[in-house]
């Protein structure tokens, strides 16, 4: 079964919850004023077995626009990067990180299980994460630990930017924690320099609500 055929089996379900399929990015997107929610459906075929997996996330446009001023960015990645991506197994634990499929019957069962997960946990998590303060809290609680789909550098760049924009009271403390982690992870001089440039921008910028 072709990848696009499998993804197509999800169109009606996600459309019922306000998501539109973007074929160029192969993801289901639901926009909100500050960004969008997204669901990735990935289907991988092998001769003996196929894999189906889901990832869901949230993009805050302002955060991505800021961090990519200071990170090396290829092509249009800054326009489509996602602030936080998480796997279902880290949210509701009702479905595995990926389904192992040997026949079409198992595919149907996997899709039904995935839909149950999204209705009971996934969409609620997405609705929580579109609140930038909630999203910032998710990063602050992890601090030195990267999310599964983020490398450490992106994790701290996003975390400190979220703190400055949406948690100004705790920003000075979190700033020092993120900076300490960057300095103690044997990052390249370029990465450290880029992070210091980001901090200077965040420290000096006017990020009042009226600027959003």
Backbone as JSON Lines, residues from 0, in Angstrom:
{"i":0,"aa":"X","n":[0.85,-1.2,0.0],"ca":[0.0,0.0,0.0],"c":[0.88,1.25,0.0]}
{"i":1,"aa":"X","n":[0.57,2.17,-0.89],"ca":[1.39,3.36,-1.03],"c":[1.23,4.28,0.18]}
{"i":2,"aa":"X","n":[2.3,5.03,0.45],"ca":[2.31,5.94,1.6],"c":[1.16,6.93,1.54]}
{"i":3,"aa":"X","n":[0.94,7.55,0.38],"ca":[-0.11,8.56,0.28],"c":[-1.5,7.94,0.44]}
{"i":4,"aa":"X","n":[-1.64,6.67,0.05],"ca":[-2.92,5.99,0.25],"c":[-3.21,5.83,1.73]}
{"i":5,"aa":"X","n":[-2.19,5.45,2.49],"ca":[-2.36,5.28,3.93],"c":[-2.66,6.62,4.6]}
{"i":6,"aa":"X","n":[-1.92,7.65,4.23],"ca":[-2.19,8.97,4.8],"c":[-3.6,9.42,4.43]}
{"i":7,"aa":"X","n":[-4.02,9.09,3.22],"ca":[-5.35,9.48,2.78],"c":[-6.46,8.89,3.62]}
{"i":8,"aa":"X","n":[-6.22,7.74,4.23],"ca":[-7.22,7.12,5.1],"c":[-7.5,7.97,6.34]}
{"i":9,"aa":"X","n":[-6.63,8.94,6.63],"ca":[-6.79,9.79,7.81],"c":[-7.49,11.11,7.51]}
{"i":10,"aa":"X","n":[-7.69,11.43,6.25],"ca":[-8.17,12.77,5.9],"c":[-9.5,13.1,6.55]}
{"i":11,"aa":"X","n":[-10.45,12.2,6.45],"ca":[-11.78,12.49,6.99],"c":[-11.77,12.69,8.49]}
{"i":12,"aa":"X","n":[-11.02,11.84,9.19],"ca":[-10.96,11.94,10.65],"c":[-10.4,13.28,11.08]}
{"i":13,"aa":"X","n":[-9.25,13.66,10.56],"ca":[-8.63,14.92,10.99],"c":[-9.43,16.13,10.51]}
{"i":14,"aa":"X","n":[-10.07,16.02,9.35],"ca":[-10.9,17.12,8.87],"c":[-12.06,17.39,9.82]}
{"i":15,"aa":"X","n":[-12.59,16.33,10.43],"ca":[-13.69,16.49,11.39],"c":[-13.27,17.32,12.59]}
{"i":16,"aa":"X","n":[-11.97,17.39,12.86],"ca":[-11.47,18.15,14.01],"c":[-10.76,19.43,13.58]}
{"i":17,"aa":"X","n":[-11.01,19.84,12.35],"ca":[-10.51,21.14,11.89],"c":[-9.14,21.16,11.29]}
{"i":18,"aa":"X","n":[-8.56,19.99,10.97],"ca":[-7.22,19.93,10.39],"c":[-7.31,19.8,8.87]}
{"i":19,"aa":"X","n":[-6.42,20.52,8.19],"ca":[-6.32,20.43,6.74],"c":[-5.02,19.72,6.37]}
{"i":20,"aa":"X","n":[-5.06,18.9,5.33],"ca":[-3.85,18.2,4.89],"c":[-3.04,19.08,3.96]}
{"i":21,"aa":"X","n":[-1.75,19.23,4.26],"ca":[-0.83,19.99,3.43],"c":[0.09,19.0,2.72]}
{"i":22,"aa":"X","n":[-0.16,18.81,1.45],"ca":[0.54,17.76,0.71],"c":[2.03,18.02,0.57]}
{"i":23,"aa":"X","n":[2.42,19.3,0.51],"ca":[3.85,19.6,0.33],"c":[4.67,19.22,1.55]}
{"i":24,"aa":"X","n":[4.03,19.24,2.73],"ca":[4.73,18.92,3.97],"c":[4.28,17.59,4.57]}
{"i":25,"aa":"X","n":[3.28,16.97,3.94],"ca":[2.75,15.68,4.4],"c":[2.36,15.74,5.87]}
{"i":26,"aa":"X","n":[1.58,16.75,6.22],"ca":[1.13,16.87,7.6],"c":[-0.26,17.51,7.65]}
{"i":27,"aa":"X","n":[-0.96,17.23,8.72],"ca":[-2.27,17.8,8.96],"c":[-2.1,19.01,9.87]}
{"i":28,"aa":"X","n":[-2.66,20.14,9.46],"ca":[-2.41,21.41,10.15],"c":[-3.72,22.07,10.54]}
{"i":29,"aa":"X","n":[-3.74,22.61,11.75],"ca":[-4.86,23.42,12.25],"c":[-4.29,24.71,12.79]}
{"i":30,"aa":"X","n":[-4.65,25.81,12.16],"ca":[-4.05,27.09,12.51],"c":[-4.75,27.75,13.7]}
{"i":31,"aa":"X","n":[-3.98,28.54,14.45],"ca":[-4.5,29.42,15.48],"c":[-3.72,30.73,15.37]}
{"i":32,"aa":"X","n":[-4.14,31.8,16.02],"ca":[-3.56,33.12,15.74],"c":[-2.03,33.18,15.84]}
{"i":33,"aa":"X","n":[-1.43,32.47,16.76],"ca":[0.01,32.58,16.95],"c":[0.82,31.49,16.24]}
{"i":34,"aa":"X","n":[0.15,30.56,15.59],"ca":[0.88,29.49,14.92],"c":[-0.05,28.41,14.43]}
{"i":35,"aa":"X","n":[0.36,27.16,14.61],"ca":[-0.53,26.06,14.21],"c":[-0.2,24.78,14.97]}
{"i":36,"aa":"X","n":[-1.22,23.93,15.05],"ca":[-1.05,22.56,15.53],"c":[-0.76,21.69,14.31]}
{"i":37,"aa":"X","n":[-0.02,20.62,14.52],"ca":[0.29,19.75,13.4],"c":[0.33,18.29,13.82]}
{"i":38,"aa":"X","n":[-0.05,17.42,12.9],"ca":[0.05,15.97,13.1],"c":[0.77,15.39,11.89]}
{"i":39,"aa":"X","n":[1.83,14.65,12.15],"ca":[2.57,13.94,11.1],"c":[2.15,12.48,11.12]}
{"i":40,"aa":"X","n":[1.78,11.95,9.97],"ca":[1.5,10.52,9.83],"c":[2.59,9.95,8.93]}
{"i":41,"aa":"X","n":[3.37,9.03,9.46],"ca":[4.5,8.48,8.71],"c":[4.29,6.98,8.49]}
{"i":42,"aa":"X","n":[4.32,6.58,7.24],"ca":[4.14,5.18,6.86],"c":[5.37,4.75,6.08]}
{"i":43,"aa":"X","n":[6.05,3.72,6.56],"ca":[7.29,3.26,5.95],"c":[7.13,1.8,5.55]}
{"i":44,"aa":"X","n":[7.42,1.5,4.29],"ca":[7.25,0.14,3.78],"c":[8.59,-0.57,3.66]}
{"i":45,"aa":"X","n":[8.6,-1.83,4.05],"ca":[9.74,-2.73,3.87],"c":[9.21,-4.04,3.29]}
{"i":46,"aa":"X","n":[10.07,-4.87,2.73],"ca":[9.59,-6.11,2.11],"c":[8.79,-7.01,3.05]}
{"i":47,"aa":"X","n":[9.19,-7.12,4.3],"ca":[8.55,-8.05,5.22],"c":[7.58,-7.4,6.19]}
{"i":48,"aa":"X","n":[7.75,-6.1,6.42],"ca":[6.93,-5.44,7.44],"c":[6.84,-3.95,7.13]}
{"i":49,"aa":"X","n":[5.77,-3.33,7.6],"ca":[5.59,-1.89,7.44],"c":[5.47,-1.23,8.8]}
{"i":50,"aa":"X","n":[5.76,0.06,8.85],"ca":[5.66,0.8,10.11],"c":[4.75,2.01,9.92]}
{"i":51,"aa":"X","n":[3.92,2.25,10.93],"ca":[3.05,3.42,10.95],"c":[3.29,4.15,12.26]}
{"i":52,"aa":"X","n":[3.59,5.42,12.17],"ca":[3.82,6.19,13.4],"c":[3.25,7.6,13.26]}
{"i":53,"aa":"X","n":[2.97,8.17,14.4],"ca":[2.37,9.5,14.48],"c":[3.23,10.39,15.37]}
{"i":54,"aa":"X","n":[3.29,11.65,15.0],"ca":[3.88,12.66,15.87],"c":[2.98,13.89,15.81]}
{"i":55,"aa":"X","n":[2.86,14.57,16.93],"ca":[2.02,15.75,16.97],"c":[2.77,16.9,17.61]}
{"i":56,"aa":"X","n":[2.47,18.09,17.18],"ca":[3.24,19.21,17.69],"c":[2.57,20.55,17.49]}
{"i":57,"aa":"X","n":[3.27,21.58,17.93],"ca":[2.78,22.95,17.88],"c":[3.9,23.86,17.4]}
{"i":58,"aa":"X","n":[3.56,24.76,16.52],"ca":[4.49,25.79,16.08],"c":[4.0,27.15,16.57]}
{"i":59,"aa":"X","n":[4.9,27.9,17.23],"ca":[4.66,29.3,17.58],"c":[5.51,30.13,16.63]}
{"i":60,"aa":"X","n":[4.88,30.84,15.72],"ca":[5.61,31.55,14.67],"c":[6.69,32.46,15.24]}
{"i":61,"aa":"X","n":[6.35,33.22,16.27],"ca":[7.28,34.21,16.81],"c":[8.55,33.55,17.32]}
{"i":62,"aa":"X","n":[8.41,32.42,18.0],"ca":[9.57,31.72,18.54],"c":[10.48,31.25,17.41]}
{"i":63,"aa":"X","n":[9.89,30.64,16.39],"ca":[10.7,30.12,15.28],"c":[11.36,31.24,14.5]}
{"i":64,"aa":"X","n":[10.67,32.36,14.33],"ca":[11.27,33.49,13.62],"c":[12.48,34.03,14.36]}
{"i":65,"aa":"X","n":[12.41,34.03,15.68],"ca":[13.52,34.56,16.48],"c":[14.71,33.61,16.46]}
{"i":66,"aa":"X","n":[14.49,32.34,16.78],"ca":[15.65,31.43,16.95],"c":[16.39,31.23,15.64]}
{"i":67,"aa":"X","n":[15.69,31.28,14.52],"ca":[16.37,31.02,13.25],"c":[17.15,32.22,12.75]}
{"i":68,"aa":"X","n":[17.08,33.33,13.46],"ca":[18.01,34.42,13.18],"c":[19.42,34.04,13.63]}
{"i":69,"aa":"X","n":[19.5,33.12,14.55],"ca":[20.79,32.82,15.19],"c":[21.25,31.38,14.97]}
{"i":70,"aa":"X","n":[20.46,30.59,14.27],"ca":[20.83,29.2,13.97],"c":[21.01,29.04,12.47]}
{"i":71,"aa":"X","n":[21.94,28.19,12.05],"ca":[22.07,27.92,10.62],"c":[20.83,27.22,10.11]}
{"i":72,"aa":"X","n":[20.21,27.77,9.08],"ca":[18.94,27.25,8.6],"c":[19.04,26.94,7.12]}
{"i":73,"aa":"X","n":[18.65,25.73,6.75],"ca":[18.7,25.31,5.35],"c":[17.35,25.56,4.68]}
{"i":74,"aa":"X","n":[17.4,26.11,3.49],"ca":[16.19,26.29,2.7],"c":[15.11,27.06,3.44]}
{"i":75,"aa":"X","n":[13.9,26.49,3.4],"ca":[12.75,27.14,4.03],"c":[12.42,26.53,5.38]}
{"i":76,"aa":"X","n":[13.42,25.92,6.01],"ca":[13.14,25.23,7.28],"c":[12.57,26.17,8.34]}
{"i":77,"aa":"X","n":[13.04,27.4,8.38],"ca":[12.55,28.35,9.38],"c":[11.05,28.61,9.22]}
{"i":78,"aa":"X","n":[10.53,28.45,8.0],"ca":[9.12,28.7,7.75],"c":[8.24,27.5,8.09]}
{"i":79,"aa":"X","n":[8.85,26.33,8.28],"ca":[8.05,25.13,8.56],"c":[8.5,24.38,9.8]}
{"i":80,"aa":"X","n":[9.48,24.9,10.52],"ca":[9.95,24.23,11.73],"c":[8.86,24.26,12.79]}
{"i":81,"aa":"X","n":[8.87,23.25,13.66],"ca":[7.84,23.1,14.68],"c":[8.49,23.3,16.05]}
{"i":82,"aa":"X","n":[7.85,24.09,16.89],"ca":[8.43,24.45,18.18],"c":[8.53,23.24,19.1]}
{"i":83,"aa":"X","n":[7.51,22.43,19.15],"ca":[7.55,21.22,19.97],"c":[6.86,20.09,19.24]}
{"i":84,"aa":"X","n":[7.56,18.97,19.07],"ca":[6.98,17.76,18.51],"c":[7.06,16.67,19.57]}
{"i":85,"aa":"X","n":[6.0,15.9,19.7],"ca":[5.99,14.83,20.69],"c":[5.33,13.6,20.1]}
{"i":86,"aa":"X","n":[5.74,12.43,20.56],"ca":[5.13,11.19,20.11],"c":[3.98,10.82,21.03]}
{"i":87,"aa":"X","n":[2.97,10.13,20.52],"ca":[1.83,9.75,21.36],"c":[2.22,8.94,22.59]}
{"i":88,"aa":"X","n":[3.26,8.13,22.46],"ca":[3.66,7.28,23.59],"c":[4.18,8.09,24.76]}
{"i":89,"aa":"X","n":[4.52,9.38,24.53],"ca":[4.97,10.25,25.6],"c":[3.83,11.07,26.19]}
{"i":90,"aa":"X","n":[2.63,10.93,25.61],"ca":[1.5,11.74,26.05],"c":[0.46,10.88,26.77]}
{"i":91,"aa":"X","n":[-0.18,9.98,26.02],"ca":[-1.24,9.18,26.64],"c":[-0.86,7.75,26.9]}
{"i":92,"aa":"X","n":[0.2,7.28,26.23],"ca":[0.69,5.91,26.38],"c":[-0.37,4.87,26.02]}
{"i":93,"aa":"X","n":[-1.33,5.28,25.15],"ca":[-2.35,4.34,24.71],"c":[-1.92,3.6,23.45]}
{"i":94,"aa":"X","n":[-0.98,4.17,22.72],"ca":[-0.48,3.52,21.52],"c":[1.04,3.54,21.54]}
{"i":95,"aa":"X","n":[1.67,2.62,20.82],"ca":[3.14,2.56,20.83],"c":[3.77,3.71,20.05]}
{"i":96,"aa":"X","n":[5.07,3.83,20.18],"ca":[5.78,4.86,19.42],"c":[5.6,4.64,17.93]}
{"i":97,"aa":"X","n":[5.49,3.37,17.52],"ca":[5.17,3.05,16.13],"c":[4.5,1.69,16.07]}
{"i":98,"aa":"X","n":[3.61,1.54,15.1],"ca":[2.93,0.27,14.88],"c":[3.73,-0.57,13.9]}
{"i":99,"aa":"X","n":[3.87,-1.84,14.19],"ca":[4.51,-2.79,13.28],"c":[3.4,-3.55,12.58]}
{"i":100,"aa":"X","n":[3.33,-3.45,11.26],"ca":[2.2,-3.96,10.49],"c":[2.65,-5.02,9.49]}
{"i":101,"aa":"X","n":[1.93,-6.12,9.48],"ca":[2.23,-7.19,8.54],"c":[1.12,-7.42,7.54]}
{"i":102,"aa":"X","n":[-0.07,-6.83,7.77],"ca":[-1.18,-7.0,6.83],"c":[-2.14,-5.83,6.97]}
{"i":103,"aa":"X","n":[-3.1,-5.76,6.03],"ca":[-4.04,-4.64,6.01],"c":[-4.97,-4.65,7.22]}
{"i":104,"aa":"X","n":[-5.25,-5.83,7.77],"ca":[-6.08,-5.91,8.96],"c":[-5.43,-5.2,10.14]}
{"i":105,"aa":"X","n":[-4.14,-5.38,10.28],"ca":[-3.42,-4.7,11.34],"c":[-3.38,-3.2,11.1]}
{"i":106,"aa":"X","n":[-3.34,-2.8,9.84],"ca":[-3.36,-1.36,9.52],"c":[-4.66,-0.74,9.99]}
{"i":107,"aa":"X","n":[-5.78,-1.39,9.71],"ca":[-7.07,-0.87,10.13],"c":[-7.15,-0.77,11.65]}
{"i":108,"aa":"X","n":[-6.66,-1.77,12.35],"ca":[-6.67,-1.75,13.81],"c":[-5.79,-0.62,14.35]}
{"i":109,"aa":"X","n":[-4.65,-0.4,13.71],"ca":[-3.74,0.65,14.16],"c":[-4.38,2.03,13.99]}
{"i":110,"aa":"X","n":[-5.03,2.25,12.86],"ca":[-5.67,3.54,12.62],"c":[-6.79,3.78,13.62]}
{"i":111,"aa":"X","n":[-7.57,2.74,13.93],"ca":[-8.63,2.88,14.93],"c":[-8.06,3.22,16.3]}
{"i":112,"aa":"X","n":[-6.95,2.57,16.66],"ca":[-6.31,2.86,17.94],"c":[-5.78,4.28,17.98]}
{"i":113,"aa":"X","n":[-5.21,4.73,16.86],"ca":[-4.68,6.09,16.79],"c":[-5.8,7.12,16.93]}
{"i":114,"aa":"X","n":[-6.92,6.87,16.26],"ca":[-8.05,7.8,16.36],"c":[-8.56,7.88,17.8]}
{"i":115,"aa":"X","n":[-8.61,6.74,18.46],"ca":[-9.03,6.72,19.87],"c":[-8.07,7.54,20.72]}
{"i":116,"aa":"X","n":[-6.77,7.4,20.46],"ca":[-5.79,8.19,21.21],"c":[-6.0,9.68,21.01]}
{"i":117,"aa":"X","n":[-6.18,10.11,19.75],"ca":[-6.32,11.54,19.5],"c":[-7.57,12.1,20.16]}
{"i":118,"aa":"X","n":[-8.67,11.35,20.14],"ca":[-9.91,11.84,20.75],"c":[-9.77,11.91,22.27]}
{"i":119,"aa":"X","n":[-9.1,10.93,22.87],"ca":[-9.03,10.88,24.34],"c":[-7.87,11.69,24.92]}
{"i":120,"aa":"X","n":[-6.77,11.83,24.17],"ca":[-5.59,12.51,24.72],"c":[-4.93,13.51,23.77]}
{"i":121,"aa":"X","n":[-4.77,13.12,22.52],"ca":[-3.95,13.9,21.6],"c":[-4.44,15.3,21.34]}
{"i":122,"aa":"X","n":[-5.71,15.45,21.0],"ca":[-6.23,16.78,20.7],"c":[-6.24,17.66,21.95]}
{"i":123,"aa":"X","n":[-6.49,17.06,23.1],"ca":[-6.45,17.83,24.35],"c":[-5.04,18.36,24.6]}
{"i":124,"aa":"X","n":[-4.03,17.52,24.39],"ca":[-2.64,17.95,24.56],"c":[-2.31,19.09,23.61]}
{"i":125,"aa":"X","n":[-2.73,18.96,22.37],"ca":[-2.48,20.02,21.39],"c":[-3.15,21.32,21.81]}
{"i":126,"aa":"X","n":[-4.37,21.23,22.3],"ca":[-5.07,22.44,22.74],"c":[-4.4,23.08,23.95]}
{"i":127,"aa":"X","n":[-3.79,22.27,24.8],"ca":[-3.03,22.82,25.92],"c":[-1.78,23.55,25.43]}
{"i":128,"aa":"X","n":[-1.08,22.96,24.47],"ca":[0.2,23.49,24.03],"c":[0.08,24.74,23.17]}
{"i":129,"aa":"X","n":[-1.14,25.07,22.68],"ca":[-1.23,26.32,21.93],"c":[-1.22,27.53,22.85]}
{"i":130,"aa":"X","n":[-1.34,27.3,24.15],"ca":[-1.13,28.36,25.13],"c":[0.37,28.51,25.32]}
{"i":131,"aa":"X","n":[0.97,29.6,24.85],"ca":[2.44,29.72,24.93],"c":[2.98,29.58,26.34]}
{"i":132,"aa":"X","n":[2.2,29.99,27.33],"ca":[2.68,29.85,28.72],"c":[2.78,28.37,29.1]}
{"i":133,"aa":"X","n":[1.82,27.58,28.65],"ca":[1.86,26.15,28.91],"c":[3.02,25.5,28.16]}
{"i":134,"aa":"X","n":[3.23,25.94,26.95],"ca":[4.34,25.42,26.15],"c":[5.68,25.77,26.79]}
{"i":135,"aa":"X","n":[5.79,27.01,27.25],"ca":[7.03,27.42,27.94],"c":[7.27,26.57,29.16]}
{"i":136,"aa":"X","n":[6.21,26.25,29.88],"ca":[6.34,25.43,31.08],"c":[6.86,24.04,30.74]}
{"i":137,"aa":"X","n":[6.41,23.5,29.61],"ca":[6.85,22.18,29.19],"c":[8.36,22.17,28.93]}
{"i":138,"aa":"X","n":[8.88,23.25,28.34],"ca":[10.32,23.34,28.12],"c":[11.06,23.56,29.44]}
{"i":139,"aa":"X","n":[10.55,24.42,30.28],"ca":[11.23,24.74,31.53],"c":[11.33,23.52,32.44]}
{"i":140,"aa":"X","n":[10.33,22.66,32.4],"ca":[10.35,21.48,33.26],"c":[11.41,20.48,32.82]}
{"i":141,"aa":"X","n":[11.79,20.55,31.54],"ca":[12.81,19.62,31.04],"c":[14.2,20.23,31.1]}
{"i":142,"aa":"X","n":[14.29,21.51,30.81],"ca":[15.56,22.25,30.83],"c":[16.66,21.53,30.07]}
{"i":143,"aa":"X","n":[17.48,20.76,30.79],"ca":[18.66,20.16,30.18],"c":[18.36,18.92,29.37]}
{"i":144,"aa":"X","n":[17.13,18.43,29.4],"ca":[16.76,17.21,28.68],"c":[16.05,17.58,27.39]}
{"i":145,"aa":"X","n":[16.59,17.12,26.28],"ca":[15.96,17.42,25.0],"c":[14.7,16.58,24.83]}
{"i":146,"aa":"X","n":[13.74,17.13,24.1],"ca":[12.6,16.33,23.69],"c":[13.08,15.32,22.66]}
{"i":147,"aa":"X","n":[12.32,14.24,22.53],"ca":[12.76,13.12,21.69],"c":[13.1,13.56,20.26]}
{"i":148,"aa":"X","n":[12.35,14.5,19.73],"ca":[12.54,14.89,18.34],"c":[13.38,16.16,18.18]}
{"i":149,"aa":"X","n":[13.91,16.67,19.25],"ca":[14.73,17.88,19.19],"c":[16.16,17.55,19.6]}
{"i":150,"aa":"X","n":[17.12,18.15,18.92],"ca":[18.46,18.03,19.48],"c":[18.6,19.08,20.59]}
{"i":151,"aa":"X","n":[19.63,18.94,21.36],"ca":[19.78,19.77,22.56],"c":[19.83,21.26,22.23]}
{"i":152,"aa":"X","n":[20.53,21.62,21.17],"ca":[20.7,23.03,20.83],"c":[19.34,23.68,20.56]}
{"i":153,"aa":"X","n":[18.53,23.04,19.72],"ca":[17.2,23.59,19.44],"c":[16.37,23.67,20.71]}
{"i":154,"aa":"X","n":[16.54,22.7,21.59],"ca":[15.78,22.67,22.84],"c":[16.04,23.92,23.67]}
{"i":155,"aa":"X","n":[17.32,24.27,23.86],"ca":[17.62,25.42,24.72],"c":[17.34,26.75,24.02]}
{"i":156,"aa":"X","n":[17.54,26.81,22.71],"ca":[17.21,28.04,21.99],"c":[15.71,28.33,22.11]}
{"i":157,"aa":"X","n":[14.92,27.3,21.93],"ca":[13.47,27.49,22.03],"c":[13.05,27.76,23.47]}
{"i":158,"aa":"X","n":[13.63,27.03,24.41],"ca":[13.26,27.19,25.81],"c":[13.51,28.59,26.33]}
{"i":159,"aa":"X","n":[14.69,29.13,26.06],"ca":[15.01,30.46,26.58],"c":[14.18,31.54,25.87]}
{"i":160,"aa":"X","n":[13.88,31.33,24.6],"ca":[13.06,32.31,23.88],"c":[11.63,32.3,24.4]}
{"i":161,"aa":"X","n":[11.09,31.12,24.63],"ca":[9.75,31.03,25.23],"c":[9.71,31.71,26.6]}
{"i":162,"aa":"X","n":[10.77,31.5,27.39],"ca":[10.82,32.11,28.72],"c":[10.79,33.63,28.62]}
{"i":163,"aa":"X","n":[11.57,34.18,27.7],"ca":[11.62,35.64,27.56],"c":[10.29,36.22,27.08]}
{"i":164,"aa":"X","n":[9.63,35.5,26.17],"ca":[8.39,36.01,25.61],"c":[7.19,35.82,26.53]}
{"i":165,"aa":"X","n":[7.17,34.7,27.27],"ca":[5.93,34.34,27.96],"c":[6.08,34.07,29.46]}
{"i":166,"aa":"X","n":[7.29,34.21,29.98],"ca":[7.5,34.0,31.42],"c":[8.59,34.94,31.9]}
{"i":167,"aa":"X","n":[8.35,36.21,31.7],"ca":[9.39,37.2,31.96],"c":[9.84,37.21,33.42]}
{"i":168,"aa":"X","n":[8.95,36.86,34.34],"ca":[9.31,36.88,35.76],"c":[10.41,35.87,36.07]}
{"i":169,"aa":"X","n":[10.35,34.7,35.42],"ca":[11.34,33.66,35.67],"c":[12.47,33.66,34.65]}
{"i":170,"aa":"X","n":[12.4,34.55,33.68],"ca":[13.4,34.56,32.62],"c":[14.83,34.67,33.13]}
{"i":171,"aa":"X","n":[15.16,35.58,34.07],"ca":[16.56,35.69,34.5],"c":[17.12,34.38,35.04]}
{"i":172,"aa":"X","n":[16.33,33.65,35.81],"ca":[16.8,32.37,36.36],"c":[16.94,31.33,35.26]}
{"i":173,"aa":"X","n":[15.91,31.21,34.43],"ca":[15.94,30.21,33.36],"c":[17.04,30.53,32.36]}
{"i":174,"aa":"X","n":[17.27,31.81,32.11],"ca":[18.35,32.23,31.21],"c":[19.68,31.66,31.66]}
{"i":175,"aa":"X","n":[19.96,31.76,32.95],"ca":[21.24,31.27,33.48],"c":[21.32,29.74,33.43]}
{"i":176,"aa":"X","n":[20.19,29.08,33.65],"ca":[20.18,27.61,33.58],"c":[20.48,27.15,32.16]}
{"i":177,"aa":"X","n":[19.79,27.74,31.18],"ca":[20.02,27.36,29.78],"c":[21.45,27.69,29.35]}
{"i":178,"aa":"X","n":[21.95,28.83,29.77],"ca":[23.32,29.22,29.42],"c":[24.32,28.26,30.03]}
{"i":179,"aa":"X","n":[24.11,27.87,31.27],"ca":[25.01,26.92,31.92],"c":[25.03,25.59,31.19]}
{"i":180,"aa":"X","n":[23.87,25.14,30.75],"ca":[23.81,23.87,30.03],"c":[24.56,23.93,28.7]}
{"i":181,"aa":"X","n":[24.4,25.04,27.99],"ca":[25.12,25.22,26.72],"c":[26.63,25.2,26.96]}
{"i":182,"aa":"X","n":[27.08,25.86,28.02],"ca":[28.51,25.97,28.29],"c":[29.12,24.65,28.76]}
{"i":183,"aa":"X","n":[28.3,23.78,29.35],"ca":[28.83,22.54,29.91],"c":[28.6,21.33,29.02]}
{"i":184,"aa":"X","n":[28.08,21.54,27.84],"ca":[27.81,20.42,26.94],"c":[28.87,20.28,25.84]}
{"i":185,"aa":"X","n":[29.98,20.96,25.99],"ca":[31.04,20.91,24.98],"c":[30.53,21.31,23.59]}
{"i":186,"aa":"X","n":[29.7,22.33,23.58],"ca":[29.22,22.86,22.31],"c":[30.36,23.56,21.57]}
{"i":187,"aa":"X","n":[30.23,23.71,20.26],"ca":[31.25,24.38,19.48],"c":[31.26,25.87,19.81]}
{"i":188,"aa":"X","n":[32.38,26.53,19.61],"ca":[32.42,27.98,19.84],"c":[31.35,28.72,19.03]}
{"i":189,"aa":"X","n":[31.06,28.21,17.83],"ca":[30.04,28.84,17.0],"c":[28.67,28.76,17.68]}
{"i":190,"aa":"X","n":[28.34,27.59,18.22],"ca":[27.04,27.42,18.89],"c":[26.95,28.3,20.12]}
{"i":191,"aa":"X","n":[28.01,28.33,20.91],"ca":[28.0,29.17,22.11],"c":[27.86,30.64,21.73]}
{"i":192,"aa":"X","n":[28.61,31.05,20.7],"ca":[28.52,32.43,20.24],"c":[27.13,32.78,19.75]}
{"i":193,"aa":"X","n":[26.51,31.86,19.01],"ca":[25.15,32.09,18.51],"c":[24.16,32.23,19.66]}
{"i":194,"aa":"X","n":[24.34,31.4,20.7],"ca":[23.44,31.46,21.84],"c":[23.62,32.78,22.59]}
{"i":195,"aa":"X","n":[24.85,33.23,22.72],"ca":[25.1,34.51,23.39],"c":[24.48,35.66,22.59]}
{"i":196,"aa":"X","n":[24.53,35.56,21.26],"ca":[23.88,36.59,20.43],"c":[22.36,36.57,20.63]}
{"i":197,"aa":"X","n":[21.81,35.36,20.73],"ca":[20.37,35.26,21.01],"c":[20.03,35.88,22.35]}
{"i":198,"aa":"X","n":[20.82,35.59,23.36],"ca":[20.56,36.16,24.69],"c":[20.63,37.69,24.66]}
{"i":199,"aa":"X","n":[21.61,38.23,23.94],"ca":[21.72,39.69,23.84],"c":[20.47,40.27,23.18]}
{"i":200,"aa":"X","n":[19.99,39.6,22.15],"ca":[18.78,40.05,21.47],"c":[17.58,40.0,22.41]}
{"i":201,"aa":"X","n":[17.45,38.89,23.16],"ca":[16.33,38.74,24.08],"c":[16.42,39.74,25.23]}
{"i":202,"aa":"X","n":[17.63,39.96,25.73],"ca":[17.8,40.88,26.86],"c":[17.44,42.31,26.48]}
{"i":203,"aa":"X","n":[17.77,42.69,25.28],"ca":[17.63,44.08,24.87],"c":[16.31,44.38,24.17]}
{"i":204,"aa":"X","n":[15.62,43.34,23.69],"ca":[14.42,43.56,22.88],"c":[13.21,43.96,23.71]}
{"i":205,"aa":"X","n":[12.28,44.61,23.03],"ca":[11.01,44.98,23.64],"c":[9.97,43.94,23.2]}
{"i":206,"aa":"X","n":[9.61,43.05,24.12],"ca":[8.69,41.98,23.79],"c":[7.37,42.13,24.52]}
{"i":207,"aa":"X","n":[6.9,43.34,24.6],"ca":[5.6,43.6,25.2],"c":[4.53,42.94,24.35]}
{"i":208,"aa":"X","n":[3.37,42.74,24.93],"ca":[2.29,42.06,24.23],"c":[1.9,42.77,22.94]}
{"i":209,"aa":"X","n":[2.08,44.08,22.92],"ca":[1.68,44.84,21.74],"c":[2.55,44.53,20.54]}
{"i":210,"aa":"X","n":[3.7,43.9,20.76],"ca":[4.61,43.61,19.65],"c":[4.3,42.3,18.96]}
{"i":211,"aa":"X","n":[3.27,41.55,19.41],"ca":[2.96,40.25,18.83],"c":[1.84,40.35,17.82]}
